[in-house]
Amino acid sequence: QAQVVESGGGLVQPGGSLRLSCVASGFTFDTLGLGWYRQAPGKERELLATMNRSGGDTYTSDSVRERFTVSRDNPKSTTYLQIKDLKPEDTGVYYCRVGLEWGQGTQVIVSS
């Protein structure tokens, strides 16, 4: 059964950092592209970053490019989203998509 599970969210102070993880199982991770998304309270889900199956081609939204970095570890069937200099507007639920499979999300709250 295909499954995607995010982790690493939590309550963080402004200026802090987080590394979100997303572990895939039940399918061949290294054959699929992936993406990270965020849904802020009261807003639509937005695309943050994508990466192709090898990790050699990435896209990061202009709005977060200087602070967000996507990566993947194919042997571990895991993708990461490194976030630095967190801002209150980064608050939201962060989702991972691998191929067509979505995770349930991990909550990030940025507040002092």
TORLUMKE-169904 format. One line per 3 residues: number of its first residue (from 1); for each residue x, y, z of N, C-alpha, C, CB. Coordinates in nm, 3 decimals, m for minus. Each point is the difference from the previous one (the first is absolute). Glycine has a CB too. Example, Ala and Ser with C-alpha at 12.3 -4.5 7.8 and 13.67 -1.06 7.14 Angstrom:
<drentors>
1	1.319:m0.569:0.780:m0.089:0.119:0.000:0.090:0.120:0.000:m0.189:m0.117:0.125 | 0.154:0.222:m0.197:0.082:0.119:0.006:m0.077:0.109:0.073:0.118:m0.063:m0.215 .
</drentors>
This chain:
<drentors>
1	0.085:m0.119:0.000:m0.085:0.119:0.000:0.089:0.124:0.000:m0.185:m0.123:0.123 | 0.163:0.210:m0.219:0.080:0.121:m0.009:m0.034:0.094:0.115:0.011:m0.024:m0.250 | 0.094:0.083:0.306:m0.020:0.090:0.113:0.109:0.105:0.003:m0.112:m0.183:0.129 .
4	0.074:0.303:m0.090:0.094:0.111:0.014:m0.028:0.064:0.135:0.013:0.041:m0.253 | 0.091:m0.028:0.335:m0.018:0.050:0.136:0.100:0.112:0.028:m0.083:m0.225:0.076 | 0.029:0.342:m0.045:0.083:0.114:0.035:0.023:0.005:0.152:m0.089:0.126:m0.200 .
7	0.199:m0.062:0.237:0.031:0.023:0.141:0.093:0.119:0.011:m0.031:m0.245:0.055 | 0.051:0.290:0.068:0.096:0.106:0.026:m0.060:0.137:0.027:0.150:m0.127:m0.141 | m0.281:0.139:0.132:m0.063:0.127:0.030:m0.003:0.027:0.149:m0.137:m0.024:m0.205 .
10	0.090:0.142:0.240:m0.011:0.036:0.140:m0.010:0.150:0.017:0.128:m0.204:0.061 | m0.111:0.246:0.063:m0.003:0.142:0.035:0.143:0.053:0.001:m0.212:m0.031:0.138 | 0.236:0.135:m0.215:0.134:0.054:m0.014:m0.005:0.152:0.014:0.066:m0.193:m0.150 .
13	0.036:0.248:0.208:0.006:0.146:0.012:0.045:0.062:m0.133:0.052:m0.022:0.247 | m0.095:0.144:m0.273:0.049:0.069:m0.121:0.151:0.002:m0.004:m0.206:0.142:m0.001 | 0.260:m0.164:m0.118:0.144:m0.007:m0.016:0.058:m0.139:0.015:0.007:0.228:0.081 .
16	m0.087:m0.320:m0.035:0.047:m0.137:0.020:0.004:m0.080:m0.129:m0.091:0.010:0.228 | 0.129:m0.135:m0.214:0.011:m0.091:m0.115:m0.072:m0.131:0.028:0.220:0.104:m0.062 | m0.258:m0.169:m0.045:m0.062:m0.132:0.010:0.045:m0.083:m0.118:m0.200:0.094:0.123 .
19	0.201:m0.224:m0.104:0.015:m0.090:m0.111:m0.119:m0.096:0.001:0.254:0.019:0.005 | m0.337:m0.007:m0.105:m0.113:m0.090:m0.015:0.044:m0.123:m0.078:m0.162:0.194:0.009 | 0.110:m0.308:0.029:0.031:m0.125:m0.067:m0.127:m0.062:m0.055:0.197:m0.036:0.151 .
22	m0.178:m0.042:m0.254:m0.113:m0.069:m0.061:0.050:m0.136:m0.047:m0.113:0.219:m0.072 | 0.058:m0.323:0.131:0.042:m0.136:m0.031:m0.108:m0.067:m0.084:0.136:m0.014:0.213 | m0.095:m0.046:m0.322:m0.093:m0.069:m0.089:0.019:m0.151:0.013:0.002:0.195:m0.159 .
25	m0.110:m0.268:0.144:0.007:m0.145:0.004:m0.106:m0.058:m0.092:0.089:0.006:0.236 | m0.065:m0.128:m0.278:m0.098:m0.068:m0.082:0.011:0.028:m0.149:m0.146:0.008:0.194 | 0.246:0.066:m0.232:0.022:0.022:m0.143:0.146:0.037:m0.022:m0.241:0.074:m0.033 .
28	0.282:m0.068:m0.092:0.140:0.022:m0.033:0.030:0.149:m0.001:0.006:m0.212:m0.135 | 0.049:0.257:0.246:0.020:0.144:0.022:0.086:0.063:m0.108:m0.022:m0.040:0.243 | 0.129:m0.027:m0.283:0.096:0.065:m0.088:m0.044:0.007:m0.146:0.175:m0.078:0.154 .
31	m0.297:0.036:m0.183:m0.053:0.014:m0.135:m0.096:0.118:m0.012:0.025:m0.245:m0.030 | m0.043:0.316:0.140:m0.106:0.102:0.005:0.051:0.138:0.037:m0.157:m0.180:0.060 | 0.098:0.280:m0.123:0.022:0.136:0.044:m0.078:0.028:0.127:0.040:0.071:m0.237 .
34	m0.007:0.039:0.303:m0.067:0.031:0.127:m0.017:0.151:0.014:0.098:m0.207:0.105 | m0.180:0.242:m0.008:m0.022:0.140:0.027:m0.034:0.025:0.145:m0.076:0.028:m0.233 | 0.103:0.093:0.278:m0.040:0.047:0.132:m0.096:0.117:m0.019:0.220:m0.076:0.106 .
37	m0.322:0.078:m0.020:m0.106:0.100:m0.008:m0.031:0.051:0.140:m0.095:m0.110:m0.207 | 0.032:0.225:0.211:m0.041:0.057:0.128:m0.142:0.055:m0.012:0.241:0.057:0.058 | m0.317:m0.078:0.047:m0.132:0.062:0.009:m0.006:0.082:0.126:m0.107:m0.190:m0.128 .
40	0.109:0.320:0.111:m0.011:0.091:0.113:m0.145:0.011:0.042:0.203:0.128:m0.077 | m0.228:m0.089:0.202:m0.138:0.014:0.048:m0.081:0.092:m0.091:0.079:m0.039:0.235 | m0.193:m0.010:m0.281:m0.088:0.080:m0.081:0.043:0.021:m0.144:m0.059:0.108:0.206 .
43	0.165:m0.177:m0.247:0.050:0.017:m0.136:0.003:m0.134:m0.075:0.138:0.196:0.077 | m0.121:m0.185:m0.207:0.009:m0.120:m0.081:0.141:m0.060:0.013:m0.174:0.090:m0.161 | 0.181:m0.217:0.130:0.129:m0.069:0.001:0.088:0.059:m0.110:m0.106:m0.212:0.091 .
46	0.231:0.238:m0.057:0.093:0.057:m0.096:0.121:m0.090:m0.017:m0.077:0.230:0.061 | 0.130:m0.228:m0.183:0.119:m0.079:m0.031:0.124:0.074:0.051:m0.113:m0.101:m0.203 | 0.197:0.028:0.274:0.125:0.058:0.051:0.121:m0.045:m0.084:m0.100:0.005:0.230 .
49	0.107:m0.132:m0.258:0.119:m0.052:m0.067:m0.030:m0.135:m0.063:0.148:0.124:0.161 | m0.075:m0.153:m0.267:m0.008:m0.133:m0.062:0.141:m0.050:m0.029:m0.225:0.055:m0.101 | 0.233:m0.185:0.081:0.128:m0.062:m0.034:m0.027:m0.120:m0.089:0.106:0.078:0.217 .
52	m0.022:m0.096:m0.317:m0.021:m0.116:m0.088:0.055:m0.126:0.068:0.015:0.148:m0.206 | m0.031:m0.259:0.139:0.026:m0.128:0.066:0.147:m0.019:0.038:m0.190:m0.093:m0.127 | 0.280:0.151:0.053:0.142:m0.016:0.032:0.050:0.105:0.098:0.032:m0.099:m0.224 .
55	m0.108:0.206:0.240:0.045:0.110:0.083:0.081:0.103:m0.073:m0.002:m0.154:0.187 | 0.020:0.134:m0.318:0.084:0.090:m0.076:m0.071:0.125:m0.050:0.128:m0.196:m0.064 | m0.257:0.199:0.076:m0.078:0.114:m0.051:m0.100:0.040:0.107:0.026:m0.075:m0.242 .
58	m0.017:0.198:0.287:m0.090:0.048:0.104:m0.064:0.131:m0.041:0.139:m0.115:0.173 | m0.253:0.141:m0.112:m0.068:0.128:m0.012:m0.035:0.045:0.141:m0.093:m0.055:m0.233 | 0.115:0.180:0.263:m0.043:0.057:0.127:m0.071:0.130:m0.027:0.192:m0.108:0.123 .
61	m0.307:0.126:m0.059:m0.079:0.121:m0.018:0.084:0.124:0.034:m0.210:m0.129:0.053 | 0.191:0.233:m0.133:0.073:0.126:0.025:m0.021:0.051:0.141:m0.023:0.055:m0.241 | m0.096:m0.078:0.295:m0.034:0.056:0.131:0.081:m0.061:0.113:m0.227:0.042:m0.086 .
64	0.283:m0.162:0.065:0.073:m0.067:0.110:0.139:m0.044:m0.041:m0.217:m0.077:0.089 | 0.259:0.109:m0.209:0.122:m0.056:m0.057:0.123:0.023:0.088:m0.099:0.036:m0.223 | 0.107:0.077:0.286:0.121:0.030:0.078:0.003:m0.072:0.134:0.008:0.222:m0.111 .
67	m0.122:m0.278:0.152:m0.006:m0.060:0.134:m0.035:m0.149:0.001:m0.066:0.222:0.082 | 0.012:m0.272:m0.191:m0.046:m0.139:m0.004:0.089:m0.080:m0.096:m0.238:0.072:0.052 | 0.273:m0.192:m0.010:0.079:m0.088:m0.084:m0.059:m0.140:0.001:0.206:0.138:0.046 .
70	m0.235:m0.189:m0.164:m0.053:m0.136:m0.012:0.115:m0.094:m0.035:m0.229:0.086:m0.073 | 0.221:m0.206:0.127:0.100:m0.102:m0.031:m0.066:m0.137:0.009:0.188:0.146:0.086 | m0.116:m0.247:m0.132:m0.053:m0.136:0.010:0.115:m0.097:0.021:m0.196:0.059:m0.147 .
73	0.163:m0.168:0.215:0.093:m0.109:0.024:m0.069:m0.125:m0.053:0.108:0.110:0.206 | m0.077:m0.145:m0.330:m0.073:m0.111:m0.061:0.018:m0.133:0.071:0.027:0.119:m0.212 | 0.094:m0.156:0.258:0.011:m0.126:0.073:m0.088:m0.006:0.125:0.231:m0.018:m0.087 .
76	m0.261:0.134:0.144:m0.085:0.004:0.120:m0.145:0.031:m0.033:0.198:0.072:0.130 | m0.229:m0.057:m0.259:m0.137:0.034:m0.042:m0.053:0.120:0.076:m0.041:m0.240:m0.056 | 0.124:0.338:0.071:m0.033:0.116:0.083:0.033:0.130:m0.074:0.043:m0.136:0.207 .
79	m0.130:0.232:m0.188:0.027:0.135:m0.047:m0.003:0.095:0.119:m0.098:m0.051:m0.227 | 0.175:0.157:0.217:0.010:0.096:0.108:m0.030:0.141:m0.052:0.170:m0.147:0.116 | m0.224:0.227:m0.027:m0.015:0.143:m0.028:0.067:0.074:0.115:m0.220:m0.032:m0.132 .
82	0.333:0.091:0.102:0.073:0.078:0.099:m0.049:0.144:m0.006:0.204:m0.151:m0.018 | m0.242:0.204:0.133:m0.053:0.136:0.007:0.083:0.078:0.101:m0.234:m0.077:m0.062 | 0.283:0.191:0.021:0.075:0.086:0.091:m0.067:0.136:0.011:0.212:m0.120:m0.059 .
85	m0.174:0.193:0.162:m0.054:0.134:0.023:m0.154:0.000:m0.007:0.212:0.098:m0.097 | m0.272:m0.185:0.175:m0.146:m0.013:m0.003:m0.068:0.131:0.038:0.023:m0.242:0.057 | m0.135:0.268:m0.124:m0.078:0.120:0.021:m0.142:m0.039:0.039:0.142:0.128:m0.166 .
88	m0.215:m0.041:0.236:m0.138:m0.035:0.036:m0.084:m0.040:m0.121:0.018:0.157:0.192 | 0.008:m0.098:m0.306:m0.078:m0.035:m0.120:0.033:m0.139:m0.055:m0.009:0.243:m0.053 | 0.108:m0.308:0.109:0.028:m0.139:m0.037:m0.091:m0.098:0.073:0.236:0.064:m0.044 .
91	m0.315:m0.014:0.136:m0.093:m0.085:0.073:m0.097:m0.067:m0.096:0.020:0.148:0.200 | m0.040:m0.277:m0.179:m0.093:m0.074:m0.083:0.024:m0.149:0.009:m0.014:0.194:m0.153 | m0.059:m0.267:0.073:0.020:m0.144:m0.010:0.082:m0.026:m0.126:m0.219:m0.051:0.121 .
94	0.325:m0.025:m0.102:0.092:m0.031:m0.109:m0.024:m0.142:m0.049:0.172:0.160:0.095 | m0.189:m0.171:m0.225:m0.031:m0.128:m0.061:0.110:m0.042:m0.096:m0.243:0.049:0.022 | 0.260:m0.178:m0.028:0.093:m0.061:m0.095:m0.082:m0.080:m0.101:0.187:m0.011:0.175 .
97	m0.145:0.015:m0.298:m0.060:m0.081:m0.105:0.113:m0.076:m0.070:m0.193:0.165:m0.033 | 0.176:m0.296:0.022:0.096:m0.082:m0.074:m0.079:m0.070:m0.110:0.152:m0.035:0.205 | m0.120:0.067:m0.327:m0.083:m0.048:m0.111:m0.138:0.060:0.015:0.131:m0.216:m0.018 .
100	m0.231:0.131:0.032:m0.137:0.046:0.021:m0.047:m0.020:0.144:m0.047:m0.053:m0.238 | 0.136:0.006:0.322:m0.035:m0.029:0.140:0.029:0.121:0.089:0.048:m0.244:m0.039 | m0.146:0.278:0.121:0.012:0.112:0.092:0.006:m0.051:0.143:m0.122:0.149:m0.161 .
103	0.199:m0.077:0.242:m0.002:m0.028:0.142:m0.112:0.078:0.068:0.246:m0.045:m0.006 | m0.256:0.025:0.136:m0.104:0.066:0.079:0.042:0.138:0.049:m0.080:m0.224:0.069 | 0.207:0.253:m0.083:0.047:0.132:0.039:0.062:0.004:0.138:m0.173:0.093:m0.145 .
106	0.257:0.007:0.166:0.058:0.025:0.131:m0.015:0.149:0.029:0.165:m0.194:m0.024 | m0.209:0.226:0.144:m0.033:0.137:0.037:0.125:0.076:0.043:m0.230:m0.074:0.069 | 0.245:0.193:m0.121:0.107:0.089:0.042:m0.065:0.129:0.050:0.166:m0.100:m0.167 .
109	m0.128:0.138:0.288:m0.047:0.127:0.057:0.121:0.083:0.035:m0.212:m0.107:0.090 | 0.217:0.225:m0.145:0.111:0.091:0.028:m0.052:0.114:0.085:0.118:m0.061:m0.218 | m0.076:0.063:0.342:m0.053:0.099:0.093:0.097:0.018:0.116:m0.235:m0.060:m0.064 .
112	0.238:0.180:0.116:0.082:0.025:0.117:m0.084:m0.012:0.127:0.149:0.152:m0.135 .
</drentors>
